[in-house]
């Protein structure tokens, strides 16, 4: 006969009672006690919601970085007195011609591990950039490892920005994880408005402040307003970017009764904004988001306090979303939605019912068979089975685990496995 000490029995009964309480609270609404407010979360396939797979488009970033490298090369060639011509960027490759006498000088500088333009990665034992020479024509592009570093950096930054935007919307228990080296997987259980999330994630949110040009020339460009109907001639010179923004929030303008977005700048941004508005009174200042003009108000007076407002025919919802985009920061690269699935709440409810019915049927059949086959010992095995299921649900509740349809199937399988263990 098995013998258990009183201490072991006390511990066993305590664990059973403790986890049973957490199992029961899944069916009771308790909000006042934090510890007892835990519940098993329902996954996307049970609760309903949206599934999005985003792909980071790193090409614009690679092109921008190569353009910066090109500018740096001009300075270095000038300092090192390397003669070149036709230095340009074409199809993500820097091309230029060089004199025969300067080839060795170029290679010596370019392959120097301490040079500032072609970083050497110790972990890869490789350079950031590669080059090839055909006659006197030199082609420079990113190596495989250089592209990996750029994509990893972009993906990490994008993941953080996406998380900020989704968290501010207030979605409960979102799943935001990396997939490969250029994709982000997002699961949003219980989401009522997936289009709002798609609109928020589809915008890079690159905010710039630029003066409206009085005449068309090389230093200006035509940009559309958000309505896509009207254009404005905008100076290419950025007087201030969204990097200087500290906070943004929706508000109402008491004078015009329209919805606006008020913003606060950091110390550096406040100085820039104050200087620009002071020196350009009477001129229009365009506020541009992702190369589209939001508004272009006339500067009436110098704004020196570091606070301002943006108007643009906003509804309160669109103003709140615009402020959210500004607060969360600009994405380093565009995100493209390559896969999208939406599970309706009705389908999720049907899945829960089907899972529970199959669990109850399996549970009933196992208990009936144990009673029929093993009589009294079957009763003991059935009690053990009920306790096992209760402990499992209690542990899932404490961990605030997410239950999915495969998870319900796993619990049903556990019922059969637990009975088998009891019989043995």
BELSULNOR-V160409 format. One record per residue. N is the residue number from 0. RES is the residue in one small letter. SS is DSSP state (alpha for helix, beta for strand, coil for the rest). PSI is psi as a letter, one per 30 degrees, with the letter a starting at -180 (999 if undefined). OMEGA is omega in radians with two decimals (* if undefined). Layout:
# BELSULNOR-V160409
<<N;RES;SS;PSI;OMEGA> <N;RES;SS;PSI;OMEGA>>
This chain:
# BELSULNOR-V160409
<<0;x;coil;k;-3.14> <1;x;coil;k;3.12> <2;x;coil;k;3.07> <3;x;coil;k;3.09> <4;x;coil;l;-3.13> <5;x;alpha;e;3.14> <6;x;alpha;e;-3.14> <7;x;alpha;e;3.12> <8;x;alpha;e;3.12> <9;x;alpha;e;-3.13> <10;x;alpha;e;-3.13> <11;x;alpha;e;-3.14> <12;x;alpha;e;3.13> <13;x;alpha;e;3.14> <14;x;alpha;e;-3.13> <15;x;alpha;e;-3.11> <16;x;alpha;e;-3.10> <17;x;alpha;e;-3.12> <18;x;alpha;f;3.08> <19;x;alpha;e;3.11> <20;x;alpha;e;-3.14> <21;x;alpha;f;3.07> <22;x;alpha;e;-3.08> <23;x;alpha;e;-3.05> <24;x;alpha;f;3.03> <25;x;alpha;f;-3.10> <26;x;alpha;g;3.14> <27;x;coil;k;-3.12> <28;x;coil;j;3.13> <29;x;coil;j;-3.08> <30;x;coil;f;-3.04> <31;x;coil;e;-3.10> <32;x;coil;j;-3.05> <33;x;alpha;e;-3.09> <34;x;alpha;e;-3.10> <35;x;alpha;g;3.11> <36;x;alpha;g;3.12> <37;x;coil;k;3.09> <38;x;coil;l;3.01> <39;x;coil;k;3.14> <40;x;beta;k;3.11> <41;x;beta;k;-3.13> <42;x;coil;a;-3.07> <43;x;alpha;e;-3.08> <44;x;alpha;f;3.13> <45;x;alpha;e;-3.07> <46;x;alpha;f;-3.00> <47;x;coil;l;-3.14> <48;x;beta;a;-3.06> <49;x;beta;k;3.07> <50;x;beta;k;-3.13> <51;x;beta;k;3.02> <52;x;beta;j;-3.07> <53;x;beta;k;3.07> <54;x;beta;k;3.14> <55;x;beta;k;3.10> <56;x;coil;j;-3.05> <57;x;coil;f;-3.06> <58;x;alpha;e;3.13> <59;x;alpha;e;-3.14> <60;x;alpha;e;3.11> <61;x;alpha;e;-3.14> <62;x;alpha;e;3.13> <63;x;alpha;e;3.14> <64;x;alpha;e;3.09> <65;x;alpha;e;3.08> <66;x;alpha;e;3.08> <67;x;alpha;e;3.09> <68;x;alpha;e;-3.14> <69;x;alpha;e;3.11> <70;x;alpha;e;3.12> <71;x;alpha;e;3.13> <72;x;alpha;e;3.11> <73;x;alpha;e;-3.13> <74;x;alpha;e;-3.11> <75;x;alpha;e;3.12> <76;x;alpha;e;3.12> <77;x;alpha;e;-3.14> <78;x;alpha;e;-3.07> <79;x;alpha;g;3.10> <80;x;coil;h;3.05> <81;x;coil;k;-3.09> <82;x;coil;k;-3.10> <83;x;beta;l;3.01> <84;x;beta;l;-3.14> <85;x;beta;h;3.08> <86;x;beta;j;-3.09> <87;x;beta;l;3.10> <88;x;beta;k;-3.10> <89;x;beta;j;3.12> <90;x;coil;h;3.10> <91;x;coil;g;3.09> <92;x;beta;k;3.06> <93;x;beta;k;-3.13> <94;x;beta;k;2.99> <95;x;beta;l;3.09> <96;x;beta;k;-3.07> <97;x;beta;l;3.11> <98;x;coil;l;-3.13> <99;x;alpha;e;-3.09> <100;x;alpha;f;-3.07> <101;x;alpha;f;-3.12> <102;x;alpha;e;-3.11> <103;x;alpha;e;3.12> <104;x;alpha;e;3.11> <105;x;alpha;e;-3.11> <106;x;alpha;e;3.13> <107;x;alpha;e;3.14> <108;x;alpha;e;-3.01> <109;x;alpha;e;-3.11> <110;x;coil;g;3.05> <111;x;coil;k;-3.06> <112;x;coil;f;-3.12> <113;x;coil;g;-3.09> <114;x;coil;l;-3.00> <115;x;coil;f;-3.03> <116;x;coil;f;-3.11> <117;x;coil;i;-3.03> <118;x;coil;k;3.07> <119;x;beta;k;3.14> <120;x;beta;j;3.13> <121;x;coil;e;-3.07> <122;x;coil;f;3.10> <123;x;coil;f;-3.01> <124;x;coil;h;-3.09> <125;x;beta;l;3.12> <126;x;beta;l;3.09> <127;x;coil;e;-3.09> <128;x;beta;l;3.07> <129;x;beta;l;3.14> <130;x;beta;l;3.04> <131;x;beta;k;-3.13> <132;x;beta;k;3.05> <133;x;beta;j;-2.97> <134;x;coil;c;3.12> <135;x;coil;g;-3.14> <136;x;beta;k;-3.13> <137;x;beta;k;3.06> <138;x;beta;k;3.13> <139;x;beta;k;3.04> <140;x;beta;l;-3.12> <141;x;beta;k;3.01> <142;x;coil;l;3.09> <143;x;alpha;e;-3.11> <144;x;alpha;e;3.06> <145;x;alpha;e;3.10> <146;x;alpha;e;3.11> <147;x;alpha;e;3.14> <148;x;alpha;e;3.13> <149;x;alpha;e;-3.11> <150;x;alpha;e;3.11> <151;x;alpha;e;3.13> <152;x;alpha;e;3.14> <153;x;alpha;e;-3.10> <154;x;alpha;e;3.12> <155;x;alpha;e;3.14> <156;x;alpha;e;3.14> <157;x;alpha;e;3.13> <158;x;alpha;e;-3.14> <159;x;alpha;e;3.14> <160;x;alpha;e;3.11> <161;x;alpha;e;3.14> <162;x;alpha;e;3.12> <163;x;alpha;e;-3.10> <164;x;alpha;e;-3.11> <165;x;alpha;e;3.13> <166;x;alpha;e;-3.12> <167;x;alpha;f;3.07> <168;x;alpha;f;3.09> <169;x;coil;g;3.10> <170;x;coil;k;-3.08> <171;x;coil;k;3.06> <172;x;coil;h;3.09> <173;x;coil;l;3.03> <174;x;beta;j;-3.12> <175;x;beta;j;-3.06> <176;x;beta;l;3.08> <177;x;beta;k;2.99> <178;x;beta;j;-3.08> <179;x;coil;a;-3.10> <180;x;coil;g;3.11> <181;x;coil;g;-3.13> <182;x;beta;l;3.12> <183;x;beta;k;3.11> <184;x;beta;k;-3.13> <185;x;beta;k;3.01> <186;x;beta;k;-3.06> <187;x;beta;i;-3.14> <188;x;beta;k;3.05> <189;x;coil;g;-3.10> <190;x;coil;k;-3.10> <191;x;coil;e;-3.03> <192;x;coil;i;-3.10> <193;x;alpha;f;-3.13> <194;x;alpha;e;3.12> <195;x;alpha;e;3.11> <196;x;alpha;e;-3.14> <197;x;alpha;e;3.11> <198;x;alpha;e;3.14> <199;x;alpha;e;-3.11> <200;x;alpha;f;-3.11> <201;x;coil;f;-3.13> <202;x;coil;k;3.10> <203;x;coil;e;3.14> <204;x;coil;h;3.07> <205;x;coil;j;-3.05> <206;x;beta;k;3.07> <207;x;beta;l;3.03> <208;x;beta;k;-3.13> <209;x;beta;k;3.12> <210;x;beta;k;3.06> <211;x;beta;k;-3.11> <212;x;coil;k;-3.13> <213;x;coil;f;3.12> <214;x;coil;l;-3.12> <215;x;coil;k;3.07> <216;x;coil;a;-3.10> <217;x;coil;f;-3.07> <218;x;coil;g;3.14> <219;x;beta;l;3.12> <220;x;beta;l;3.11> <221;x;beta;k;3.10> <222;x;beta;k;3.12> <223;x;beta;l;2.90> <224;x;beta;l;-3.11> <225;x;coil;f;3.14> <226;x;coil;f;3.11> <227;x;coil;g;-3.07> <228;x;coil;e;-3.07> <229;x;coil;l;-3.14> <230;x;beta;l;3.11> <231;x;beta;k;3.14> <232;x;beta;j;-3.00> <233;x;beta;k;3.05> <234;x;beta;k;3.12> <235;x;coil;f;-3.10> <236;x;coil;k;3.13> <237;x;coil;j;-3.13> <238;x;coil;f;3.09> <239;x;beta;k;-3.14> <240;x;beta;l;3.14> <241;x;alpha;f;3.13> <242;x;alpha;f;-3.11> <243;x;alpha;g;-3.13> <244;x;beta;k;3.09> <245;x;beta;e;-3.10> <246;x;beta;l;3.06> <247;x;beta;k;-3.12> <248;x;beta;l;3.08> <249;x;beta;k;-3.13> <250;x;beta;l;3.08> <251;x;beta;k;3.05> <252;x;beta;j;-3.07> <253;x;coil;f;-3.11> <254;x;coil;e;-3.07> <255;x;coil;f;-3.10> <256;x;coil;h;3.08> <257;x;beta;l;3.13> <258;x;beta;k;-3.13> <259;x;beta;l;3.00> <260;x;beta;j;3.10> <261;x;beta;k;-3.11> <262;x;beta;l;3.11> <263;x;beta;k;-3.10> <264;x;beta;l;3.03> <265;x;coil;a;-3.03> <266;x;alpha;e;3.14> <267;x;alpha;e;3.13> <268;x;alpha;e;3.12> <269;x;alpha;e;3.11> <270;x;alpha;e;3.13> <271;x;alpha;e;-3.09> <272;x;alpha;e;3.12> <273;x;alpha;e;-3.13> <274;x;alpha;e;-3.12> <275;x;alpha;e;-3.11> <276;x;alpha;e;3.13> <277;x;alpha;e;-3.06> <278;x;alpha;f;-3.06> <279;x;coil;h;3.11> <280;x;coil;k;-3.11> <281;x;coil;f;3.12> <282;x;coil;l;3.12> <283;x;beta;k;3.08> <284;x;beta;j;-3.11> <285;x;beta;k;3.06> <286;x;beta;j;-2.94> <287;x;beta;k;3.08> <288;x;beta;j;3.14> <289;x;coil;h;3.08> <290;x;coil;g;3.01> <291;x;beta;k;-3.08> <292;x;beta;k;3.07> <293;x;beta;e;3.08> <294;x;beta;l;-3.14> <295;x;beta;i;-3.11> <296;x;beta;l;3.06> <297;x;beta;k;3.12> <298;x;coil;j;-3.10> <299;x;coil;e;-3.08> <300;x;coil;l;3.11> <301;x;coil;k;3.11> <302;x;coil;j;-2.99> <303;x;coil;f;-3.03> <304;x;coil;f;-3.12> <305;x;coil;g;3.10> <306;x;beta;k;3.12> <307;x;beta;a;3.13> <308;x;beta;l;-3.13> <309;x;beta;k;3.07> <310;x;beta;l;-3.11> <311;x;beta;h;3.14> <312;x;beta;h;-3.13> <313;x;beta;k;2.74> <314;x;coil;l;-3.12> <315;x;alpha;e;3.13> <316;x;alpha;e;-3.14> <317;x;alpha;e;3.09> <318;x;alpha;e;3.11> <319;x;alpha;e;3.12> <320;x;alpha;e;3.13> <321;x;alpha;e;3.10> <322;x;alpha;e;3.10> <323;x;alpha;e;3.12> <324;x;alpha;e;-3.12> <325;x;alpha;e;-3.13> <326;x;alpha;e;-3.06> <327;x;alpha;f;3.11> <328;x;coil;l;-3.10> <329;x;coil;k;3.03> <330;x;coil;k;3.14> <331;x;coil;f;-3.12> <332;x;coil;l;3.11> <333;x;coil;k;3.07> <334;x;beta;k;3.11> <335;x;beta;k;3.10> <336;x;beta;j;-3.10> <337;x;beta;f;3.08> <338;x;beta;k;-3.11> <339;x;beta;k;3.06> <340;x;beta;k;3.10> <341;x;beta;k;3.09> <342;x;beta;k;-3.14> <343;x;coil;l;3.13> <344;x;alpha;e;3.13> <345;x;alpha;e;3.11> <346;x;alpha;e;3.10> <347;x;alpha;e;3.13> <348;x;alpha;e;3.09> <349;x;alpha;e;3.13> <350;x;alpha;e;3.11> <351;x;alpha;e;-3.13> <352;x;alpha;e;-3.13> <353;x;alpha;e;3.13> <354;x;alpha;e;-3.14> <355;x;alpha;e;3.13> <356;x;alpha;e;-3.14> <357;x;alpha;e;3.10> <358;x;alpha;e;-3.12> <359;x;alpha;e;3.13> <360;x;alpha;e;3.11> <361;x;alpha;e;3.13> <362;x;alpha;e;-3.11> <363;x;alpha;e;-3.12> <364;x;alpha;e;-3.14> <365;x;alpha;e;-3.14> <366;x;alpha;e;-3.12> <367;x;alpha;e;-3.13> <368;x;alpha;e;-3.13> <369;x;alpha;e;3.12> <370;x;alpha;e;-3.12> <371;x;alpha;e;-3.01> <372;x;alpha;e;-2.97> <373;x;alpha;g;3.08> <374;x;alpha;c;-3.06> <375;x;alpha;e;3.11> <376;x;alpha;f;3.08> <377;x;alpha;e;3.10> <378;x;alpha;e;3.13> <379;x;alpha;e;3.13> <380;x;alpha;e;3.13> <381;x;alpha;e;3.09> <382;x;alpha;e;3.10> <383;x;alpha;e;3.13> <384;x;alpha;e;3.12> <385;x;alpha;e;3.12> <386;x;alpha;e;3.14> <387;x;alpha;e;3.13> <388;x;alpha;e;3.12> <389;x;alpha;e;3.13> <390;x;alpha;e;-3.14> <391;x;alpha;e;3.13> <392;x;alpha;e;3.11> <393;x;alpha;e;3.13> <394;x;alpha;e;3.10> <395;x;alpha;e;3.14> <396;x;alpha;e;3.14> <397;x;alpha;e;3.14> <398;x;coil;f;-3.06> <399;x;coil;h;-3.10> <400;x;coil;l;3.10> <401;x;beta;k;-3.10> <402;x;beta;k;3.11> <403;x;coil;l;3.13> <404;x;alpha;e;3.03> <405;x;alpha;f;3.10> <406;x;alpha;e;3.08> <407;x;alpha;e;3.10> <408;x;alpha;e;3.11> <409;x;alpha;e;3.11> <410;x;alpha;e;3.10> <411;x;alpha;e;3.10> <412;x;alpha;e;3.14> <413;x;alpha;e;3.12> <414;x;alpha;e;3.14> <415;x;alpha;e;-3.13> <416;x;alpha;e;-3.12> <417;x;alpha;e;3.10> <418;x;alpha;e;3.13> <419;x;alpha;e;3.11> <420;x;alpha;e;3.14> <421;x;alpha;e;3.14> <422;x;alpha;e;3.13> <423;x;coil;999;*>>
